[in-house]
Amino acid sequence: MWAECHLEGDKVVVRLKGWRSLLATKSSLRFDLASIVRVEHDPLARAHVRSGLRNWRHHGQGLWRLGVYHGIDGWSFWSIGLGRNAVLMECSGERFRYVVVEVADPGRTVGEIRAAAARLSSPVPGGLETSPRAPQAPLEKGARRGPDEPASEEE
C-alpha cells in the first residue's frame, strides 16, 4: 500500500506510508472535498495525466512516481508504483490539479469520496445530483419551443 486516503469532515486527507513518506516532498495532503471535479480508479493514470514533455515515453512495469511534479496541465502529486490500484482525483481551485495515489482498496476509496461529495453538493436529500425533470405539456400547433426545451415525442 502506497498511501492511505480518507475523509475528515469535508476535507480529503492523503497520507503516504512507509519509506515513501521520507522520499516524497510531502508526507500528507489535505484539500477540500468541494474542490474535487473528478475521482476515479484509473490503472492507466500515467498515460492520462501529462506530467512533463517526456510523458510520451512508455513507462516500464517497475517504475514508480513519487512526489510533486509540474507539467503541462499544472502541478500534480503522485504516489504510485505499478498503478494497478491508482485513484485519480482531479481538483479545481487547489494547488494540485491532479492527485494520484495508489491505495489498498480503490473501489471503496472512490465510492466514499463520491458519496461524500454528492452529500455535500446535492440540492435534493438522498445524494441525487439533480432532481428529475417535470413532465411538460405538448406544444400547440404552430407554437415554437425555446432553445433549451427538448423536443416532444409528437414533434
Contacts in CASP RR format, 6 or more apart in sequence:
PFRMAT RR
TARGET T0000
AUTHOR 0000-0000-0000
METHOD contacts of the structure
MODEL  1
MWAECHLEGDKVVVRLKGWRSLLATKSSLRFDLASIVRVEHDPLARAHVR
SGLRNWRHHGQGLWRLGVYHGIDGWSFWSIGLGRNAVLMECSGERFRYVV
VEVADPGRTVGEIRAAAARLSSPVPGGLETSPRAPQAPLEKGARRGPDEP
ASEEE
1 17 0 8 1.000
1 102 0 8 1.000
1 103 0 8 1.000
1 104 0 8 1.000
2 16 0 8 1.000
2 17 0 8 1.000
2 20 0 8 1.000
2 79 0 8 1.000
2 80 0 8 1.000
2 81 0 8 1.000
2 101 0 8 1.000
2 102 0 8 1.000
2 103 0 8 1.000
3 14 0 8 1.000
3 15 0 8 1.000
3 16 0 8 1.000
3 17 0 8 1.000
3 20 0 8 1.000
3 79 0 8 1.000
3 101 0 8 1.000
3 102 0 8 1.000
3 103 0 8 1.000
4 14 0 8 1.000
4 15 0 8 1.000
4 17 0 8 1.000
4 103 0 8 1.000
4 104 0 8 1.000
5 12 0 8 1.000
5 13 0 8 1.000
5 14 0 8 1.000
5 15 0 8 1.000
5 87 0 8 1.000
5 101 0 8 1.000
5 103 0 8 1.000
5 109 0 8 1.000
5 113 0 8 1.000
6 12 0 8 1.000
6 13 0 8 1.000
6 112 0 8 1.000
7 13 0 8 1.000
7 33 0 8 1.000
7 112 0 8 1.000
7 113 0 8 1.000
7 116 0 8 1.000
8 30 0 8 1.000
9 33 0 8 1.000
10 32 0 8 1.000
10 33 0 8 1.000
10 34 0 8 1.000
10 116 0 8 1.000
10 120 0 8 1.000
11 30 0 8 1.000
11 31 0 8 1.000
11 32 0 8 1.000
11 33 0 8 1.000
12 29 0 8 1.000
12 30 0 8 1.000
12 31 0 8 1.000
12 32 0 8 1.000
12 33 0 8 1.000
12 36 0 8 1.000
12 89 0 8 1.000
12 113 0 8 1.000
13 28 0 8 1.000
13 29 0 8 1.000
13 30 0 8 1.000
14 28 0 8 1.000
14 29 0 8 1.000
14 30 0 8 1.000
14 77 0 8 1.000
14 79 0 8 1.000
14 99 0 8 1.000
14 101 0 8 1.000
15 21 0 8 1.000
15 27 0 8 1.000
15 28 0 8 1.000
16 24 0 8 1.000
16 26 0 8 1.000
16 27 0 8 1.000
16 28 0 8 1.000
16 79 0 8 1.000
20 66 0 8 1.000
20 79 0 8 1.000
21 27 0 8 1.000
21 28 0 8 1.000
23 66 0 8 1.000
23 67 0 8 1.000
24 66 0 8 1.000
24 67 0 8 1.000
24 68 0 8 1.000
24 79 0 8 1.000
25 67 0 8 1.000
25 68 0 8 1.000
26 67 0 8 1.000
26 68 0 8 1.000
26 77 0 8 1.000
29 77 0 8 1.000
29 96 0 8 1.000
29 99 0 8 1.000
31 91 0 8 1.000
31 94 0 8 1.000
31 96 0 8 1.000
31 99 0 8 1.000
32 94 0 8 1.000
33 113 0 8 1.000
33 116 0 8 1.000
33 117 0 8 1.000
33 120 0 8 1.000
34 117 0 8 1.000
34 120 0 8 1.000
34 121 0 8 1.000
35 91 0 8 1.000
35 92 0 8 1.000
35 93 0 8 1.000
35 94 0 8 1.000
36 89 0 8 1.000
36 90 0 8 1.000
36 91 0 8 1.000
36 113 0 8 1.000
36 117 0 8 1.000
37 90 0 8 1.000
37 91 0 8 1.000
37 92 0 8 1.000
38 88 0 8 1.000
38 89 0 8 1.000
38 90 0 8 1.000
39 87 0 8 1.000
39 88 0 8 1.000
39 89 0 8 1.000
39 90 0 8 1.000
39 110 0 8 1.000
39 113 0 8 1.000
39 114 0 8 1.000
39 117 0 8 1.000
40 87 0 8 1.000
40 88 0 8 1.000
40 110 0 8 1.000
41 85 0 8 1.000
41 86 0 8 1.000
41 87 0 8 1.000
41 88 0 8 1.000
41 106 0 8 1.000
41 107 0 8 1.000
41 110 0 8 1.000
42 48 0 8 1.000
42 86 0 8 1.000
42 87 0 8 1.000
42 88 0 8 1.000
42 100 0 8 1.000
43 83 0 8 1.000
43 84 0 8 1.000
43 85 0 8 1.000
43 86 0 8 1.000
45 80 0 8 1.000
45 83 0 8 1.000
45 86 0 8 1.000
45 88 0 8 1.000
45 100 0 8 1.000
46 55 0 8 1.000
46 59 0 8 1.000
46 65 0 8 1.000
46 80 0 8 1.000
46 83 0 8 1.000
48 88 0 8 1.000
49 73 0 8 1.000
49 76 0 8 1.000
49 88 0 8 1.000
49 98 0 8 1.000
49 100 0 8 1.000
50 71 0 8 1.000
50 72 0 8 1.000
50 73 0 8 1.000
51 65 0 8 1.000
51 69 0 8 1.000
51 70 0 8 1.000
51 71 0 8 1.000
51 73 0 8 1.000
51 76 0 8 1.000
51 78 0 8 1.000
52 69 0 8 1.000
52 70 0 8 1.000
52 71 0 8 1.000
52 72 0 8 1.000
53 72 0 8 1.000
61 82 0 8 1.000
62 81 0 8 1.000
62 82 0 8 1.000
63 81 0 8 1.000
64 80 0 8 1.000
64 81 0 8 1.000
64 82 0 8 1.000
65 78 0 8 1.000
65 79 0 8 1.000
65 80 0 8 1.000
65 81 0 8 1.000
65 100 0 8 1.000
66 78 0 8 1.000
66 79 0 8 1.000
66 80 0 8 1.000
67 77 0 8 1.000
67 78 0 8 1.000
67 79 0 8 1.000
68 75 0 8 1.000
68 76 0 8 1.000
68 77 0 8 1.000
68 78 0 8 1.000
68 96 0 8 1.000
69 75 0 8 1.000
69 76 0 8 1.000
69 77 0 8 1.000
69 78 0 8 1.000
70 76 0 8 1.000
73 97 0 8 1.000
73 98 0 8 1.000
74 97 0 8 1.000
75 95 0 8 1.000
75 96 0 8 1.000
75 97 0 8 1.000
76 96 0 8 1.000
76 97 0 8 1.000
76 98 0 8 1.000
76 99 0 8 1.000
76 100 0 8 1.000
77 96 0 8 1.000
77 98 0 8 1.000
77 99 0 8 1.000
77 100 0 8 1.000
77 101 0 8 1.000
78 100 0 8 1.000
78 101 0 8 1.000
79 100 0 8 1.000
79 101 0 8 1.000
79 102 0 8 1.000
80 86 0 8 1.000
80 100 0 8 1.000
80 101 0 8 1.000
80 102 0 8 1.000
81 102 0 8 1.000
82 102 0 8 1.000
83 102 0 8 1.000
84 102 0 8 1.000
85 102 0 8 1.000
85 103 0 8 1.000
85 104 0 8 1.000
85 105 0 8 1.000
85 106 0 8 1.000
86 100 0 8 1.000
86 101 0 8 1.000
86 102 0 8 1.000
86 106 0 8 1.000
87 100 0 8 1.000
87 101 0 8 1.000
87 102 0 8 1.000
87 103 0 8 1.000
87 106 0 8 1.000
87 109 0 8 1.000
87 110 0 8 1.000
88 98 0 8 1.000
88 99 0 8 1.000
88 100 0 8 1.000
89 98 0 8 1.000
89 99 0 8 1.000
89 100 0 8 1.000
89 101 0 8 1.000
89 113 0 8 1.000
90 97 0 8 1.000
90 98 0 8 1.000
91 97 0 8 1.000
91 98 0 8 1.000
91 99 0 8 1.000
103 109 0 8 1.000
115 127 0 8 1.000
118 127 0 8 1.000
118 128 0 8 1.000
118 129 0 8 1.000
119 126 0 8 1.000
119 127 0 8 1.000
121 129 0 8 1.000
122 128 0 8 1.000
122 129 0 8 1.000
123 130 0 8 1.000
123 131 0 8 1.000
124 130 0 8 1.000
124 131 0 8 1.000
136 149 0 8 1.000
136 152 0 8 1.000
138 152 0 8 1.000
138 154 0 8 1.000
139 145 0 8 1.000
139 152 0 8 1.000
139 155 0 8 1.000
145 151 0 8 1.000
END
